[in-house]
Amino acid sequence: MSSQYTLYEINKISQVFAPEADVPKGVKPHYNITPTQLSPVITFKDGARAIEKMKWGFIPVGAKDTNSVFRYKTYNARAEMVFSKPTWSKVIRSQRCLVPANGFYEYKNSETGKHPYYIQLSDQSIFAFAGVYSSWIDASGMKYGMFSIITIDSDTDNDAIPSRLPVIVKPEDYDTWLNPEITDAAKIYNVMKPYDVSKLKFGRVSDDVKLAKNDKQYLIEYLKPESKK
């Protein structure tokens, strides 16, 4: 389960994912993005890529608040169920998005408890998760976009890497993933593949990341082996 990620290279979002689009106002660097927060995603509308701010997590029609996002963990969609679950079966066909990120956090159990690890690409470049999106109208009548990140079993025997990770989309697959005219399950599944973990960099980071209110750069700094923090 992936419930926290980072996005701090805001100036690269347009450059890498949507050169013709502008980053929405108010998008700032974050080192601890958690469900229900607004975050930028890349969509394909009216023949062009767009950058939109959406809430992380699907919210049922008629819901008065965002509590269900945590209750039903709709911030993630399992790849093997995405075509069969009613929540995802329609949007996976025509409402797919890219979720820009610099890295993400996963937790590992140990004798001293559950501790966070920060995972990023080996070259530390910005990348994109595979996402799906829809919309929600809150109790006041305000309409929001909402998105979920797709996860898949990881192909690794390294016990430091979780058995399940978010789907990272390769740049050569961006157009396929975003194209709403591509509805064939086989072609979509061909994009939803486990990422090569040998191309990932990871390490233990501060337990401070467990608190959503903590959102500082030091959270992504790997701890030294002897550190007790």
Secondary structure, 3 states (H helix, E strand, C coil): CCCCEEECCHHHHHHHHCCCCCCCCCCCCEEEECCCCEEEEEEEECCEEEEEEEEECCCCCCCCCCHHHHHCCCCEEEHHHCCCCHHHHCHHHHCEEEEEECEEEEEEEECCEEEEEEEEECCCCCEEEEEEEEEEECCCCCEEEEEEEEEEECCCCCCCCCCEEECECCHHHHHHHHCCCCCCHHHHHHHCCCCCHHHEEEEECCHHHHCCCCCCHHHHCCCCCCCCC
